[in-house]
């Protein structure tokens, strides 16, 4: 079986300058930097070999909206990293959707929304041996 392909996800924004500042600082906290500007507005962060995240103007030129049931998760190396990422998001103006904590089965998750209302999570999962 081939190695898994890194995740690529994007969210739309109706206020790209504000969203870009939020994500540049939040993703910078986990070492993700801007890769390139999106021609239609916004930018891509991360690296194609390790995962990418974009904040963009919607391609269809309609206002960005939050997908019902849509969520993007960031795998982090420790429970402490999850906690710090969550706290950073809230400090940047994100809103709580579920504080960091044990979700059972070795899973430590935290949930929040960005400035446009997109739901995100940070997680660390230690599978039993």
N, CA, C and O atoms as CSV, one atom per row, in Angstrom:
chain,resi,resn,atom,element,x,y,z
A,1,UNK,N,N,0.843,-1.174,0.000
A,1,UNK,CA,C,0.000,0.000,0.000
A,1,UNK,C,C,0.895,1.246,0.000
A,1,UNK,O,O,1.895,1.303,0.715
A,2,UNK,N,N,0.530,2.215,-0.790
A,2,UNK,CA,C,1.293,3.464,-0.884
A,2,UNK,C,C,1.095,4.306,0.371
A,2,UNK,O,O,0.095,4.176,1.077
A,3,UNK,N,N,2.061,5.161,0.628
A,3,UNK,CA,C,1.946,6.100,1.750
A,3,UNK,C,C,0.778,7.031,1.507
A,3,UNK,O,O,0.488,7.362,0.358
A,4,UNK,N,N,0.093,7.467,2.568
A,4,UNK,CA,C,-1.040,8.366,2.381
A,4,UNK,C,C,-0.609,9.694,1.776
A,4,UNK,O,O,0.487,10.191,2.035
A,5,UNK,N,N,-1.481,10.245,0.980
A,5,UNK,CA,C,-1.244,11.554,0.384
A,5,UNK,C,C,-1.572,12.633,1.400
A,5,UNK,O,O,-2.594,12.539,2.079
A,6,UNK,N,N,-0.733,13.657,1.526
A,6,UNK,CA,C,-1.038,14.742,2.463
A,6,UNK,C,C,-2.362,15.416,2.112
A,6,UNK,O,O,-2.760,15.476,0.949
A,7,UNK,N,N,-3.008,15.903,3.109
A,7,UNK,CA,C,-4.292,16.565,2.956
A,7,UNK,C,C,-4.127,17.965,2.377
A,7,UNK,O,O,-3.178,18.679,2.699
A,8,UNK,N,N,-5.060,18.338,1.523
A,8,UNK,CA,C,-5.184,19.719,1.056
A,8,UNK,C,C,-6.618,20.138,1.323
A,8,UNK,O,O,-7.554,19.434,0.945
A,9,UNK,N,N,-6.794,21.264,1.964
A,9,UNK,CA,C,-8.126,21.787,2.262
A,9,UNK,C,C,-8.116,23.293,2.067
A,9,UNK,O,O,-7.067,23.933,2.142
A,10,UNK,N,N,-9.291,23.852,1.816
A,10,UNK,CA,C,-9.396,25.301,1.696
A,10,UNK,C,C,-10.699,25.771,2.314
A,10,UNK,O,O,-11.662,25.014,2.437
A,11,UNK,N,N,-10.705,27.037,2.698
A,11,UNK,CA,C,-11.915,27.713,3.158
A,11,UNK,C,C,-12.010,29.029,2.406
A,11,UNK,O,O,-11.007,29.595,1.974
A,12,UNK,N,N,-13.234,29.497,2.261
A,12,UNK,CA,C,-13.453,30.793,1.638
A,12,UNK,C,C,-13.568,31.881,2.689
A,12,UNK,O,O,-13.842,31.619,3.861
A,13,UNK,N,N,-13.352,33.110,2.239
A,13,UNK,CA,C,-13.489,34.255,3.140
A,13,UNK,C,C,-14.117,35.422,2.393
A,13,UNK,O,O,-13.902,35.604,1.195
A,14,UNK,N,N,-14.894,36.202,3.122
A,14,UNK,CA,C,-15.458,37.438,2.591
A,14,UNK,C,C,-14.639,38.655,2.994
A,14,UNK,O,O,-14.964,39.782,2.617
A,15,UNK,N,N,-13.569,38.426,3.765
A,15,UNK,CA,C,-12.671,39.495,4.186
A,15,UNK,C,C,-11.254,38.935,4.161
A,15,UNK,O,O,-10.682,38.621,5.205
A,16,UNK,N,N,-10.696,38.813,2.960
A,16,UNK,CA,C,-9.391,38.170,2.817
A,16,UNK,C,C,-8.265,38.834,3.593
A,16,UNK,O,O,-7.461,38.117,4.188
A,17,UNK,N,N,-8.155,40.162,3.627
A,17,UNK,CA,C,-7.052,40.726,4.419
A,17,UNK,C,C,-7.107,40.282,5.887
A,17,UNK,O,O,-6.078,39.946,6.474
A,18,UNK,N,N,-8.284,40.282,6.464
A,18,UNK,CA,C,-8.448,39.865,7.858
A,18,UNK,C,C,-8.147,38.371,8.009
A,18,UNK,O,O,-7.440,37.960,8.929
A,19,UNK,N,N,-8.692,37.568,7.094
A,19,UNK,CA,C,-8.472,36.123,7.145
A,19,UNK,C,C,-7.006,35.778,6.929
A,19,UNK,O,O,-6.476,34.888,7.594
A,20,UNK,N,N,-6.347,36.469,6.009
A,20,UNK,CA,C,-4.935,36.197,5.735
A,20,UNK,C,C,-4.078,36.486,6.971
A,20,UNK,O,O,-3.163,35.722,7.282
A,21,UNK,N,N,-4.366,37.571,7.669
A,21,UNK,CA,C,-3.618,37.889,8.889
A,21,UNK,C,C,-3.842,36.809,9.945
A,21,UNK,O,O,-2.894,36.379,10.602
A,22,UNK,N,N,-5.095,36.368,10.112
A,22,UNK,CA,C,-5.439,35.315,11.075
A,22,UNK,C,C,-4.658,34.042,10.760
A,22,UNK,O,O,-3.983,33.496,11.632
A,23,UNK,N,N,-4.745,33.570,9.524
A,23,UNK,CA,C,-4.118,32.303,9.167
A,23,UNK,C,C,-2.603,32.386,9.092
A,23,UNK,O,O,-1.928,31.413,9.426
A,24,UNK,N,N,-2.043,33.511,8.665
A,24,UNK,CA,C,-0.583,33.637,8.636
A,24,UNK,C,C,-0.025,33.450,10.042
A,24,UNK,O,O,0.981,32.765,10.228
A,25,UNK,N,N,-0.673,34.055,11.025
A,25,UNK,CA,C,-0.185,33.934,12.400
A,25,UNK,C,C,-0.519,32.573,12.999
A,25,UNK,O,O,0.333,31.959,13.642
A,26,UNK,N,N,-1.749,32.090,12.799
A,26,UNK,CA,C,-2.147,30.801,13.365
A,26,UNK,C,C,-1.315,29.671,12.774
A,26,UNK,O,O,-0.753,28.870,13.522
A,27,UNK,N,N,-1.224,29.589,11.453
A,27,UNK,CA,C,-0.480,28.505,10.827
A,27,UNK,C,C,1.020,28.663,11.026
A,27,UNK,O,O,1.752,27.675,11.064
A,28,UNK,N,N,1.476,29.899,11.154
A,28,UNK,CA,C,2.881,30.131,11.487
A,28,UNK,C,C,3.256,29.515,12.817
A,28,UNK,O,O,4.407,29.129,13.023
A,29,UNK,N,N,2.283,29.417,13.734
A,29,UNK,CA,C,2.530,28.831,15.052
A,29,UNK,C,C,2.860,27.343,14.962
A,29,UNK,O,O,3.440,26.789,15.896
A,30,UNK,N,N,2.500,26.680,13.850
A,30,UNK,CA,C,2.851,25.264,13.657
A,30,UNK,C,C,3.876,25.098,12.536
A,30,UNK,O,O,4.079,23.996,12.026
A,31,UNK,N,N,4.519,26.207,12.159
A,31,UNK,CA,C,5.590,26.143,11.176
A,31,UNK,C,C,5.146,26.158,9.726
A,31,UNK,O,O,5.963,25.948,8.829
A,32,UNK,N,N,3.867,26.402,9.478
A,32,UNK,CA,C,3.388,26.480,8.096
A,32,UNK,C,C,3.520,27.921,7.625
A,32,UNK,O,O,3.042,28.844,8.284
A,33,UNK,N,N,4.164,28.105,6.497
A,33,UNK,CA,C,4.339,29.429,5.922
A,33,UNK,C,C,3.573,29.525,4.607
A,33,UNK,O,O,3.147,28.519,4.042
A,34,UNK,N,N,3.410,30.750,4.138
A,34,UNK,CA,C,2.714,30.961,2.874
A,34,UNK,C,C,3.566,30.398,1.741
A,34,UNK,O,O,4.750,30.712,1.622
A,35,UNK,N,N,2.943,29.561,0.911
A,35,UNK,CA,C,3.618,28.991,-0.252
A,35,UNK,C,C,3.539,29.953,-1.438
A,35,UNK,O,O,4.544,30.249,-2.082
A,36,UNK,N,N,2.321,30.435,-1.713
A,36,UNK,CA,C,2.122,31.336,-2.846
A,36,UNK,C,C,0.752,31.989,-2.744
A,36,UNK,O,O,-0.150,31.489,-2.072
A,37,UNK,N,N,0.621,33.111,-3.424
A,37,UNK,CA,C,-0.666,33.792,-3.513
A,37,UNK,C,C,-1.539,33.089,-4.542
A,37,UNK,O,O,-1.058,32.679,-5.599
A,38,UNK,N,N,-2.815,32.952,-4.233
A,38,UNK,CA,C,-3.775,32.376,-5.165
A,38,UNK,C,C,-4.146,33.457,-6.190
A,38,UNK,O,O,-4.461,34.578,-5.790
A,39,UNK,N,N,-4.121,33.162,-7.492
A,39,UNK,CA,C,-4.445,34.176,-8.497
A,39,UNK,C,C,-5.823,34.821,-8.323
A,39,UNK,O,O,-6.020,35.978,-8.694
A,40,UNK,N,N,-6.767,34.077,-7.764
A,40,UNK,CA,C,-8.112,34.611,-7.555
A,40,UNK,C,C,-8.293,35.324,-6.228
A,40,UNK,O,O,-9.400,35.759,-5.909
A,41,UNK,N,N,-7.228,35.452,-5.449
A,41,UNK,CA,C,-7.291,36.074,-4.128
A,41,UNK,C,C,-7.032,35.065,-3.036
A,41,UNK,O,O,-7.499,33.929,-3.113
A,42,UNK,N,N,-6.296,35.466,-2.023
A,42,UNK,CA,C,-5.955,34.575,-0.924
A,42,UNK,C,C,-4.600,33.943,-1.136
A,42,UNK,O,O,-3.800,34.421,-1.940
A,43,UNK,N,N,-4.342,32.865,-0.412
A,43,UNK,CA,C,-3.030,32.223,-0.486
A,43,UNK,C,C,-3.103,30.782,-0.017
A,43,UNK,O,O,-4.066,30.357,0.621
A,44,UNK,N,N,-2.039,30.035,-0.358
A,44,UNK,CA,C,-1.850,28.659,0.083
A,44,UNK,C,C,-0.734,28.644,1.124
A,44,UNK,O,O,0.266,29.349,0.989
A,45,UNK,N,N,-0.916,27.833,2.161
A,45,UNK,CA,C,0.057,27.670,3.238
A,45,UNK,C,C,0.467,26.206,3.319
A,45,UNK,O,O,-0.258,25.329,2.850
A,46,UNK,N,N,1.623,25.942,3.911
A,46,UNK,CA,C,2.095,24.575,4.121
A,46,UNK,C,C,3.085,24.151,3.068
A,46,UNK,O,O,3.899,24.950,2.607
A,47,UNK,N,N,3.013,22.869,2.682
A,47,UNK,CA,C,3.899,22.309,1.670
A,47,UNK,C,C,3.197,21.115,1.036
A,47,UNK,O,O,2.548,20.347,1.747
A,48,UNK,N,N,3.306,20.932,-0.287
A,48,UNK,CA,C,2.604,19.820,-0.933
A,48,UNK,C,C,2.980,18.444,-0.397
A,48,UNK,O,O,2.192,17.506,-0.512
A,49,UNK,N,N,4.165,18.307,0.184
A,49,UNK,CA,C,4.575,17.008,0.719
A,49,UNK,C,C,4.086,16.753,2.137
A,49,UNK,O,O,4.114,15.614,2.602
A,50,UNK,N,N,3.642,17.786,2.825
A,50,UNK,CA,C,3.233,17.608,4.218
A,50,UNK,C,C,1.809,18.065,4.497
A,50,UNK,O,O,1.303,17.840,5.596
A,51,UNK,N,N,1.156,18.694,3.541
A,51,UNK,CA,C,-0.206,19.179,3.704
A,51,UNK,C,C,-0.297,20.646,3.358
A,51,UNK,O,O,0.622,21.425,3.610
A,52,UNK,N,N,-1.429,21.005,2.773
A,52,UNK,CA,C,-1.644,22.393,2.373
A,52,UNK,C,C,-3.018,22.859,2.823
A,52,UNK,O,O,-3.971,22.084,2.895
A,53,UNK,N,N,-3.091,24.145,3.123
A,53,UNK,CA,C,-4.335,24.788,3.517
A,53,UNK,C,C,-4.405,26.128,2.799
A,53,UNK,O,O,-3.430,26.878,2.768
A,54,UNK,N,N,-5.558,26.420,2.227
A,54,UNK,CA,C,-5.715,27.687,1.510
A,54,UNK,C,C,-6.900,28.460,2.069
A,54,UNK,O,O,-7.897,27.877,2.494
A,55,UNK,N,N,-6.775,29.767,2.062
A,55,UNK,CA,C,-7.899,30.662,2.331
A,55,UNK,C,C,-8.020,31.518,1.077
A,55,UNK,O,O,-7.069,32.188,0.673
A,56,UNK,N,N,-9.211,31.486,0.462
A,56,UNK,CA,C,-9.370,32.038,-0.877
A,56,UNK,C,C,-10.722,32.725,-1.057
A,56,UNK,O,O,-11.635,32.574,-0.245
A,57,UNK,N,N,-10.817,33.479,-2.143
A,57,UNK,CA,C,-12.126,33.908,-2.634
A,57,UNK,C,C,-12.765,32.695,-3.291
A,57,UNK,O,O,-12.078,31.966,-4.006
A,58,UNK,N,N,-14.067,32.448,-3.076
A,58,UNK,CA,C,-14.696,31.317,-3.753
A,58,UNK,C,C,-14.560,31.431,-5.270
A,58,UNK,O,O,-14.704,32.513,-5.838
A,59,UNK,N,N,-14.283,30.306,-5.911
A,59,UNK,CA,C,-14.069,30.246,-7.349
A,59,UNK,C,C,-15.283,30.732,-8.135
A,59,UNK,O,O,-15.134,31.338,-9.196
A,60,UNK,N,N,-16.490,30.467,-7.615
A,60,UNK,CA,C,-17.711,30.846,-8.346
A,60,UNK,C,C,-18.088,32.312,-8.190
A,60,UNK,O,O,-19.133,32.743,-8.676
A,61,UNK,N,N,-17.240,33.076,-7.513
A,61,UNK,CA,C,-17.428,34.528,-7.322
A,61,UNK,C,C,-18.635,34.869,-6.440
A,61,UNK,O,O,-19.020,36.035,-6.352
A,62,UNK,N,N,-19.230,33.875,-5.792
A,62,UNK,CA,C,-20.338,34.093,-4.860
A,62,UNK,C,C,-19.755,34.329,-3.472
A,62,UNK,O,O,-18.597,33.992,-3.226
A,63,UNK,N,N,-20.546,34.909,-2.554
A,63,UNK,CA,C,-20.037,35.104,-1.193
A,63,UNK,C,C,-19.637,33.777,-0.542
A,63,UNK,O,O,-20.284,32.751,-0.751
A,64,UNK,N,N,-18.580,33.815,0.236
A,64,UNK,CA,C,-18.153,32.635,0.985
A,64,UNK,C,C,-19.196,32.333,2.049
A,64,UNK,O,O,-19.778,33.244,2.636
A,65,UNK,N,N,-19.426,31.060,2.292
A,65,UNK,CA,C,-20.333,30.640,3.354
A,65,UNK,C,C,-19.741,29.411,4.028
A,65,UNK,O,O,-18.887,28.725,3.466
A,66,UNK,N,N,-20.201,29.151,5.222
A,66,UNK,CA,C,-19.715,28.032,6.016
A,66,UNK,C,C,-20.481,26.780,5.609
A,66,UNK,O,O,-21.711,26.795,5.567
A,67,UNK,N,N,-19.776,25.708,5.313
A,67,UNK,CA,C,-20.416,24.450,4.955
A,67,UNK,C,C,-20.978,23.759,6.183
A,67,UNK,O,O,-20.275,23.589,7.179
A,68,UNK,N,N,-22.226,23.363,6.120
A,68,UNK,CA,C,-22.849,22.648,7.234
A,68,UNK,C,C,-22.239,21.255,7.324
A,68,UNK,O,O,-22.359,20.461,6.391
A,69,UNK,N,N,-21.596,20.959,8.429
A,69,UNK,CA,C,-20.940,19.672,8.608
A,69,UNK,C,C,-19.500,19.647,8.120
A,69,UNK,O,O,-18.819,18.634,8.276
A,70,UNK,N,N,-19.028,20.723,7.541
A,70,UNK,CA,C,-17.658,20.795,7.049
A,70,UNK,C,C,-16.726,21.212,8.177
A,70,UNK,O,O,-17.026,22.128,8.943
A,71,UNK,N,N,-15.583,20.520,8.268
A,71,UNK,CA,C,-14.592,20.862,9.269
A,71,UNK,C,C,-13.229,20.438,8.739
A,71,UNK,O,O,-13.111,19.413,8.068
A,72,UNK,N,N,-12.216,21.215,9.037
A,72,UNK,CA,C,-10.843,20.898,8.662
A,72,UNK,C,C,-10.062,20.646,9.941
A,72,UNK,O,O,-10.130,21.442,10.878
A,73,UNK,N,N,-9.320,19.543,9.985
A,73,UNK,CA,C,-8.535,19.208,11.159
A,73,UNK,C,C,-7.054,19.245,10.879
A,73,UNK,O,O,-6.606,18.864,9.798
A,74,UNK,N,N,-6.286,19.708,11.865
A,74,UNK,CA,C,-4.831,19.769,11.786
A,74,UNK,C,C,-4.244,18.785,12.787
A,74,UNK,O,O,-4.446,18.929,13.992
A,75,UNK,N,N,-3.515,17.781,12.291
A,75,UNK,CA,C,-2.841,16.812,13.159
A,75,UNK,C,C,-1.591,17.468,13.727
A,75,UNK,O,O,-0.765,17.998,12.984
A,76,UNK,N,N,-1.460,17.429,15.036
A,76,UNK,CA,C,-0.323,18.055,15.708
A,76,UNK,C,C,0.437,17.008,16.523
A,76,UNK,O,O,-0.115,15.953,16.834
A,77,UNK,N,N,1.706,17.287,16.876
A,77,UNK,CA,C,2.563,16.255,17.453
A,77,UNK,C,C,2.332,15.923,18.930
A,77,UNK,O,O,2.893,14.947,19.428
A,78,UNK,N,N,1.519,16.712,19.642
A,78,UNK,CA,C,1.316,16.437,21.071
A,78,UNK,C,C,0.028,17.091,21.554
A,78,UNK,O,O,-0.530,17.961,20.885
A,79,UNK,N,N,-0.431,16.668,22.712
A,79,UNK,CA,C,-1.596,17.296,23.336
A,79,UNK,C,C,-1.312,18.764,23.637
A,79,UNK,O,O,-2.190,19.614,23.490
A,80,UNK,N,N,-0.093,19.056,24.055
A,80,UNK,CA,C,0.280,20.434,24.365
A,80,UNK,C,C,0.237,21.309,23.112
A,80,UNK,O,O,-0.155,22.474,23.174
A,81,UNK,N,N,0.640,20.743,21.988
A,81,UNK,CA,C,0.581,21.485,20.721
A,81,UNK,C,C,-0.865,21.764,20.323
A,81,UNK,O,O,-1.166,22.839,19.804
A,82,UNK,N,N,-1.757,20.813,20.560
A,82,UNK,CA,C,-3.189,21.017,20.308
A,82,UNK,C,C,-3.702,22.164,21.174
A,82,UNK,O,O,-4.374,23.070,20.680
A,83,UNK,N,N,-3.387,22.122,22.452
A,83,UNK,CA,C,-3.843,23.154,23.380
A,83,UNK,C,C,-3.344,24.537,22.953
A,83,UNK,O,O,-4.098,25.510,22.968
A,84,UNK,N,N,-2.069,24.610,22.573
A,84,UNK,CA,C,-1.476,25.893,22.175
A,84,UNK,C,C,-2.096,26.410,20.879
A,84,UNK,O,O,-2.333,27.612,20.756
A,85,UNK,N,N,-2.360,25.544,19.921
A,85,UNK,CA,C,-2.968,25.939,18.642
A,85,UNK,C,C,-4.372,26.493,18.878
A,85,UNK,O,O,-4.748,27.523,18.318
A,86,UNK,N,N,-5.131,25.801,19.708
A,86,UNK,CA,C,-6.485,26.242,20.077
A,86,UNK,C,C,-6.437,27.615,20.755
A,86,UNK,O,O,-7.192,28.516,20.390
A,87,UNK,N,N,-5.557,27.771,21.731
A,87,UNK,CA,C,-5.436,29.052,22.445
A,87,UNK,C,C,-5.015,30.172,21.498
A,87,UNK,O,O,-5.489,31.302,21.617
A,88,UNK,N,N,-4.125,29.856,20.558
A,88,UNK,CA,C,-3.685,30.844,19.568
A,88,UNK,C,C,-4.866,31.278,18.710
A,88,UNK,O,O,-5.037,32.468,18.450
A,89,UNK,N,N,-5.675,30.332,18.272
A,89,UNK,CA,C,-6.851,30.654,17.454
A,89,UNK,C,C,-7.798,31.579,18.209
A,89,UNK,O,O,-8.297,32.548,17.637
A,90,UNK,N,N,-8.051,31.299,19.469
A,90,UNK,CA,C,-8.947,32.143,20.265
A,90,UNK,C,C,-8.334,33.528,20.482
A,90,UNK,O,O,-9.041,34.535,20.437
A,91,UNK,N,N,-7.027,33.578,20.717
A,91,UNK,CA,C,-6.356,34.867,20.918
A,91,UNK,C,C,-6.418,35.729,19.661
A,91,UNK,O,O,-6.393,36.957,19.742
A,92,UNK,N,N,-6.499,35.079,18.495
A,92,UNK,CA,C,-6.576,35.795,17.215
A,92,UNK,C,C,-8.005,36.167,16.838
A,92,UNK,O,O,-8.231,36.739,15.772
A,93,UNK,N,N,-8.965,35.852,17.693
A,93,UNK,CA,C,-10.359,36.206,17.430
A,93,UNK,C,C,-11.249,35.048,17.037
A,93,UNK,O,O,-12.438,35.241,16.783
A,94,UNK,N,N,-10.690,33.832,16.982
A,94,UNK,CA,C,-11.515,32.656,16.719
A,94,UNK,C,C,-12.455,32.406,17.886
A,94,UNK,O,O,-12.265,32.962,18.967
A,95,UNK,N,N,-13.465,31.576,17.674
A,95,UNK,CA,C,-14.437,31.287,18.727
A,95,UNK,C,C,-14.436,29.801,19.080
A,95,UNK,O,O,-14.237,28.938,18.225
A,96,UNK,N,N,-14.661,29.534,20.347
A,96,UNK,CA,C,-14.660,28.176,20.883
A,96,UNK,C,C,-15.805,27.346,20.332
A,96,UNK,O,O,-16.940,27.813,20.240
A,97,UNK,N,N,-15.492,26.098,19.962
A,97,UNK,CA,C,-16.505,25.108,19.573
A,97,UNK,C,C,-16.326,23.825,20.368
A,97,UNK,O,O,-17.002,22.831,20.103
A,98,UNK,N,N,-15.432,23.839,21.326
A,98,UNK,CA,C,-15.163,22.671,22.158
A,98,UNK,C,C,-13.721,22.715,22.614
A,98,UNK,O,O,-12.817,22.527,21.799
A,99,UNK,N,N,-13.474,22.963,23.911
A,99,UNK,CA,C,-12.107,23.125,24.407
A,99,UNK,C,C,-11.295,21.842,24.269
A,99,UNK,O,O,-11.856,20.758,24.106
A,100,UNK,N,N,-9.975,21.971,24.337
A,100,UNK,CA,C,-9.120,20.786,24.250
A,100,UNK,C,C,-9.472,19.779,25.329
A,100,UNK,O,O,-9.788,20.136,26.464
A,101,UNK,N,N,-9.408,18.520,24.948
A,101,UNK,CA,C,-9.662,17.490,25.933
A,101,UNK,C,C,-9.633,16.100,25.336
A,101,UNK,O,O,-9.588,15.910,24.121
A,102,UNK,N,N,-9.661,15.138,26.240
A,102,UNK,CA,C,-9.663,13.724,25.880
A,102,UNK,C,C,-11.008,13.374,25.269
A,102,UNK,O,O,-12.054,13.627,25.866
A,103,UNK,N,N,-10.979,12.795,24.086
A,103,UNK,CA,C,-12.205,12.378,23.407
A,103,UNK,C,C,-12.328,10.858,23.381
A,103,UNK,O,O,-13.188,10.313,22.690
A,104,UNK,N,N,-11.466,10.173,24.137
A,104,UNK,CA,C,-11.508,8.719,24.218
A,104,UNK,C,C,-10.610,8.071,23.171
A,104,UNK,O,O,-10.328,8.656,22.125
A,105,UNK,N,N,-10.170,6.861,23.469
A,105,UNK,CA,C,-9.365,6.100,22.525
A,105,UNK,C,C,-8.021,6.717,22.196
A,105,UNK,O,O,-7.474,6.467,21.122
A,106,UNK,N,N,-7.480,7.518,23.101
A,106,UNK,CA,C,-6.198,8.169,22.858
A,106,UNK,C,C,-6.288,9.447,22.055
A,106,UNK,O,O,-5.263,9.993,21.645
A,107,UNK,N,N,-7.512,9.939,21.818
A,107,UNK,CA,C,-7.717,11.141,21.007
A,107,UNK,C,C,-7.841,12.385,21.879
A,107,UNK,O,O,-8.613,12.411,22.838
A,108,UNK,N,N,-7.083,13.401,21.539
A,108,UNK,CA,C,-7.120,14.704,22.209
A,108,UNK,C,C,-7.469,15.724,21.131
A,108,UNK,O,O,-6.663,15.972,20.234
A,109,UNK,N,N,-8.653,16.315,21.205
A,109,UNK,CA,C,-9.157,17.220,20.173
A,109,UNK,C,C,-9.541,18.561,20.776
A,109,UNK,O,O,-9.875,18.649,21.958
A,110,UNK,N,N,-9.491,19.609,19.950
A,110,UNK,CA,C,-9.984,20.945,20.294
A,110,UNK,C,C,-10.660,21.506,19.047
A,110,UNK,O,O,-10.178,21.314,17.931
A,111,UNK,N,N,-11.770,22.196,19.245
A,111,UNK,CA,C,-12.565,22.714,18.127
A,111,UNK,C,C,-12.750,24.223,18.253
A,111,UNK,O,O,-12.933,24.753,19.349
A,112,UNK,N,N,-12.698,24.909,17.101
A,112,UNK,CA,C,-12.912,26.355,17.084
A,112,UNK,C,C,-13.348,26.785,15.694
A,112,UNK,O,O,-13.253,26.029,14.727
A,113,UNK,N,N,-13.826,28.018,15.621
A,113,UNK,CA,C,-14.200,28.612,14.336
A,113,UNK,C,C,-13.272,29.784,14.043
A,113,UNK,O,O,-12.829,30.499,14.942
A,114,UNK,N,N,-12.991,29.958,12.740
A,114,UNK,CA,C,-12.159,31.086,12.327
A,114,UNK,C,C,-13.004,32.355,12.273
A,114,UNK,O,O,-14.156,32.349,12.707
A,115,UNK,N,N,-12.453,33.422,11.753
A,115,UNK,CA,C,-13.132,34.721,11.729
A,115,UNK,C,C,-14.338,34.750,10.799
A,115,UNK,O,O,-15.221,35.592,10.961
A,116,UNK,N,N,-14.390,33.833,9.817
A,116,UNK,CA,C,-15.530,33.738,8.899
A,116,UNK,C,C,-16.538,32.686,9.340
A,116,UNK,O,O,-17.564,32.505,8.685
A,117,UNK,N,N,-16.263,31.991,10.439
A,117,UNK,CA,C,-17.174,30.975,10.946
A,117,UNK,C,C,-16.872,29.569,10.481
A,117,UNK,O,O,-17.642,28.656,10.779
A,118,UNK,N,N,-15.770,29.354,9.753
A,118,UNK,CA,C,-15.387,28.008,9.330
A,118,UNK,C,C,-14.937,27.207,10.542
A,118,UNK,O,O,-14.169,27.698,11.369
A,119,UNK,N,N,-15.425,25.959,10.646
A,119,UNK,CA,C,-15.081,25.121,11.793
A,119,UNK,C,C,-13.775,24.389,11.532
A,119,UNK,O,O,-13.580,23.778,10.481
A,120,UNK,N,N,-12.884,24.467,12.519
A,120,UNK,CA,C,-11.577,23.836,12.462
A,120,UNK,C,C,-11.344,23.036,13.732
A,120,UNK,O,O,-11.994,23.261,14.753
A,121,UNK,N,N,-10.415,22.105,13.655
A,121,UNK,CA,C,-10.017,21.405,14.872
A,121,UNK,C,C,-8.524,21.142,14.829
A,121,UNK,O,O,-7.901,21.140,13.767
A,122,UNK,N,N,-7.978,20.924,15.986
A,122,UNK,CA,C,-6.608,20.475,16.152
A,122,UNK,C,C,-6.702,19.168,16.916
A,122,UNK,O,O,-7.516,19.028,17.829
A,123,UNK,N,N,-5.857,18.203,16.534
A,123,UNK,CA,C,-5.935,16.920,17.221
A,123,UNK,C,C,-4.584,16.238,17.307
A,123,UNK,O,O,-3.688,16.448,16.490
A,124,UNK,N,N,-4.480,15.413,18.334
A,124,UNK,CA,C,-3.338,14.507,18.517
A,124,UNK,C,C,-3.952,13.179,18.938
A,124,UNK,O,O,-4.791,13.124,19.838
A,125,UNK,N,N,-3.527,12.126,18.284
A,125,UNK,CA,C,-4.127,10.826,18.529
A,125,UNK,C,C,-3.017,9.828,18.775
A,125,UNK,O,O,-2.149,9.634,17.923
A,126,UNK,N,N,-3.039,9.198,19.928
A,126,UNK,CA,C,-2.098,8.139,20.245
A,126,UNK,C,C,-2.884,6.835,20.222
A,126,UNK,O,O,-3.704,6.574,21.102
A,127,UNK,N,N,-2.624,6.024,19.207
A,127,UNK,CA,C,-3.331,4.747,19.081
A,127,UNK,C,C,-2.743,3.732,20.053
A,127,UNK,O,O,-1.531,3.686,20.260
A,128,UNK,N,N,-3.613,2.922,20.647
A,128,UNK,CA,C,-3.106,1.908,21.572
A,128,UNK,C,C,-2.201,0.918,20.824
A,128,UNK,O,O,-2.425,0.610,19.653
A,129,UNK,N,N,-1.190,0.439,21.522
A,129,UNK,CA,C,-0.239,-0.516,20.912
A,129,UNK,C,C,-0.860,-1.885,20.793
A,129,UNK,O,O,-0.216,-2.815,20.307
